[in-house]
Amino acid sequence: MSKGVIYMLLATLIFAVMNVFIKFLPNIPAIEIILFRSIVSFLMSGITLKIKRIPLLGTNRKILFFRGLSGAIALMMFFTTLQEIPLASAVTLMFLSPIFTAILGIWIVKEKVNKLQWLFFAVSFAGIVMIKGFDTRISTLMAILGVGAAFFSGVAYNMIRKLKTSEHPLVIIFYFPLVTLPIVGIYSAFNWVMPQGEEWFYLIAVGVLTQFAQYFMTKSYQSEELAKVANINFIGIIYALGFGYVFFNESFNLQTYLGMTAVMIGVVLNVAFKNKKKNETVSN
């Protein structure tokens, strides 16, 4: 396995644990959780950059800003779905992000998408329709938020790809809390819910885990082609199904499982196709 693949495998596992901790915070508003996450990330990234004597604001500030903004929007949508619908369903909706990453990459980073890949994308989107249609716990609003989170994640990942040679990974990560804190800070000031007991631990843990996951994810996207490493996220569905069953007693009907399977099949076929094309190009 390449370094990019290993980085993404680590990021996926850490994100899965983080998602469980968010589900343990049903009484804390999603935006307040993001506030704590952003404060931890801001401090960890800023201090590390200062120690390494790396300029905090980087060089390509416009793209860095859009990476931070799109990531903030995606996270607000995703954290809301995590709290409101079953864990595996929220993760599956977010699982569309590799597809949006590849599609948006056509225009943003000029990476081509083969005609056959569009069929794979259609299979995954059909799976999302099945999940929404057969799971009454998922409202139309939550489905829209879930797909929206995936879309804006795709934008953020493309911004990372554009910054692959110009910025240090920690600078890219630093821009997320830099952009996010003013947004979530103002909202939380007027809608504050005081954490109690172990909620403090989960809030801080979410911030720390996310920092490590973001670092490995950023390194992965800077090391490999988007469509290759983005699709490794499919492992997250397996984690979500297992964690959801063990910690939250979540289960699904057969149709919903089939929908999740369709999403995974579409994404896995896409990454397999991309790897095959890449190998053919190298051999020629």
C-alpha positions in Angstrom: 0.0 0.0 0.0 1.2 3.5 -0.8 1.6 6.2 1.9 -1.6 7.9 0.7 -3.7 4.8 1.2 -2.2 4.2 4.6 -2.9 7.8 5.6 -6.5 7.5 4.5 -7.0 4.1 6.4 -5.9 5.8 9.6 -8.0 8.8 9.0 -11.1 6.7 8.4 -10.7 4.7 11.6 -10.2 7.9 13.7 -13.2 9.6 12.1 -15.3 6.5 12.9 -14.4 6.7 16.6 -15.1 10.5 16.6 -18.6 9.9 15.1 -19.4 7.6 18.0 -18.4 10.3 20.5 -20.7 12.8 18.7 -23.6 10.4 19.1 -22.8 10.3 22.8 -23.6 14.1 22.9 -27.3 14.2 22.0 -28.0 17.2 24.3 -25.3 19.4 22.9 -26.1 21.4 19.7 -24.1 20.3 16.7 -22.7 23.8 16.1 -21.5 23.9 19.7 -19.7 20.6 19.2 -18.0 22.1 16.2 -17.0 25.1 18.3 -15.1 22.9 20.7 -13.6 20.9 17.8 -12.5 24.2 16.2 -10.9 25.6 19.4 -8.9 22.4 19.9 -7.8 22.3 16.2 -7.0 26.0 16.3 -4.7 25.7 19.3 -3.0 22.4 18.2 -2.4 23.6 14.7 -1.4 27.1 15.6 1.1 26.0 18.3 2.6 23.4 16.1 3.0 25.8 13.2 4.6 28.4 15.5 7.1 25.7 16.8 8.0 24.7 13.3 8.2 28.4 12.2 5.8 27.9 9.4 3.7 31.0 8.4 0.2 30.6 9.8 -1.7 32.1 6.8 0.2 30.3 4.0 0.6 31.6 0.5 -2.5 30.7 -1.5 -5.0 32.3 0.9 -8.0 32.4 -1.4 -8.1 28.6 -1.9 -7.2 28.1 1.7 -10.2 30.2 2.7 -12.6 28.3 0.4 -11.3 25.0 1.8 -12.0 26.2 5.3 -15.5 27.6 4.4 -16.6 24.5 2.5 -15.3 22.3 5.2 -17.2 24.3 7.9 -20.5 24.0 5.9 -20.0 20.3 5.4 -19.3 19.7 9.1 -22.3 21.6 10.3 -24.6 19.5 8.1 -22.9 16.2 8.9 -22.8 16.7 12.7 -26.6 17.5 12.5 -27.4 14.3 10.7 -25.2 12.3 13.1 -27.3 13.5 16.0 -30.7 13.1 14.3 -30.5 9.8 12.3 -28.9 6.4 12.8 -25.1 6.4 12.7 -24.7 4.2 9.6 -27.3 6.2 7.7 -25.5 9.5 8.4 -22.2 8.0 7.4 -23.7 6.4 4.2 -25.0 9.8 3.1 -21.7 11.3 3.7 -20.2 8.5 1.7 -21.3 10.3 -1.4 -18.4 12.7 -0.8 -15.9 10.7 -2.9 -18.4 10.8 -5.8 -18.8 14.5 -5.5 -15.1 14.8 -5.1 -14.5 13.0 -8.4 -17.3 14.9 -10.3 -16.2 18.3 -9.0 -12.6 17.4 -9.8 -13.5 17.5 -13.5 -13.6 21.3 -13.3 -11.6 22.2 -10.2 -8.4 20.1 -10.7 -9.0 18.9 -14.3 -9.1 15.2 -13.5 -11.1 13.2 -16.1 -14.1 10.9 -15.3 -14.7 8.0 -17.7 -18.2 7.3 -19.1 -18.3 4.0 -17.2 -17.7 5.8 -13.9 -21.0 7.7 -14.4 -22.7 4.3 -14.2 -21.0 3.6 -10.9 -22.0 7.0 -9.6 -25.6 6.3 -10.6 -25.6 3.0 -8.6 -24.4 4.8 -5.5 -27.1 7.5 -5.9 -29.7 4.8 -6.4 -28.6 3.3 -3.1 -29.1 6.7 -1.3 -32.7 6.8 -2.7 -33.3 3.3 -1.4 -32.1 4.3 2.1 -34.2 7.4 2.2 -37.3 5.6 0.9 -37.1 2.5 3.2 -36.0 4.1 6.5 -38.7 6.2 8.1 -36.2 7.6 10.6 -34.7 9.7 7.9 -36.7 12.8 7.0 -36.4 14.6 3.7 -34.6 17.5 5.5 -32.0 15.1 7.0 -31.5 13.4 3.6 -30.9 16.8 2.0 -28.4 17.8 4.8 -26.6 14.5 4.4 -26.2 14.9 0.7 -25.3 18.6 1.1 -22.5 17.6 3.6 -21.1 15.2 1.0 -21.2 17.9 -1.7 -19.3 20.5 0.3 -16.9 17.9 1.5 -16.2 17.2 -2.2 -15.5 20.9 -2.7 -13.1 20.9 0.3 -11.2 17.8 -0.8 -10.7 19.4 -4.3 -9.3 22.5 -2.6 -6.8 20.3 -0.7 -5.8 18.7 -4.0 -5.1 22.1 -5.5 -2.9 22.9 -2.6 -0.9 19.7 -2.8 2.4 21.4 -3.5 2.0 24.9 -2.2 1.0 24.5 1.4 2.0 22.6 4.5 -0.8 20.1 5.7 -1.0 21.9 9.0 -1.7 25.2 7.3 -4.5 23.7 5.4 -5.9 22.2 8.6 -5.4 25.5 10.4 -7.7 27.4 8.0 -10.7 25.2 9.0 -10.9 26.6 12.6 -9.7 30.0 11.4 -12.8 30.3 9.2 -15.2 28.3 11.3 -14.7 29.9 14.8 -16.3 33.2 14.0 -19.4 31.5 12.5 -20.0 28.9 15.2 -18.8 31.2 18.0 -21.5 33.8 17.3 -24.3 31.2 17.1 -23.1 29.4 20.2 -23.0 32.7 22.2 -26.8 33.0 21.8 -27.6 29.3 22.0 -25.2 28.0 24.6 -25.9 24.7 26.4 -23.6 24.0 29.3 -21.9 20.6 29.0 -22.2 18.3 32.0 -19.9 15.6 33.5 -18.5 13.2 30.9 -19.8 15.5 28.0 -16.7 17.6 28.6 -14.5 14.6 27.9 -16.4 13.7 24.7 -16.2 17.3 23.4 -12.5 17.6 23.9 -11.9 14.1 22.5 -13.8 15.0 19.3 -11.5 17.9 18.8 -8.3 15.9 19.4 -9.4 13.0 17.3 -10.5 15.2 14.5 -7.2 17.0 14.4 -5.3 13.7 13.9 -7.8 12.4 11.4 -7.7 15.7 9.4 -3.9 15.6 9.3 -3.8 12.0 7.9 -6.6 12.8 5.5 -4.8 15.9 4.2 -1.6 14.0 3.8 -3.5 11.4 1.9 -5.1 13.8 -0.6 -1.8 15.5 -1.1 -0.1 12.2 -1.9 -2.5 10.4 -4.2 -5.0 11.0 -7.0 -8.4 12.1 -5.6 -10.5 9.3 -7.0 -8.2 6.6 -5.6 -7.9 7.5 -1.9 -11.3 9.2 -1.5 -13.1 5.9 -2.1 -11.3 4.2 0.8 -13.9 5.9 3.0 -16.2 3.0 2.2 -14.7 1.2 5.2 -16.4 3.9 7.3 -19.8 2.3 6.6 -18.6 -1.0 8.1 -17.4 0.8 11.2 -20.7 2.7 11.5 -22.8 -0.4 11.2 -20.8 -2.2 13.9 -20.5 0.8 16.2 -24.2 1.7 15.7 -25.3 -1.9 16.6 -23.0 -2.2 19.7 -23.3 1.2 21.2 -26.8 2.4 20.1 -28.7 -0.8 19.3 -29.3 0.4 15.7 -30.6 -2.0 13.1 -32.1 -1.7 9.6 -34.6 -3.5 7.4 -33.4 -5.5 4.4 -34.1 -2.8 1.8 -32.0 -0.3 3.7 -29.1 -2.7 3.9 -29.5 -3.2 0.1 -29.3 0.5 -0.3 -26.1 0.8 1.7 -24.7 -2.1 -0.3 -25.5 -0.3 -3.6 -23.7 2.8 -2.4 -20.6 0.7 -1.5 -20.7 -1.2 -4.8 -20.8 2.0 -6.8 -17.9 3.5 -4.9 -15.8 0.3 -4.9 -16.3 -0.3 -8.6 -15.2 3.3 -9.2 -11.9 3.0 -7.3 -11.2 -0.4 -8.9 -11.7 1.2 -12.3 -9.5 4.1 -11.5 -6.7 1.8 -10.3 -7.0 -0.3 -13.4 -6.7 2.7 -15.7 -3.8 4.1 -13.7 -1.9 0.7 -14.0 -2.6 0.6 -17.7 -1.2 4.1 -18.1 2.0 3.2 -16.2 2.5 0.0 -18.1 2.2 1.8 -21.4 
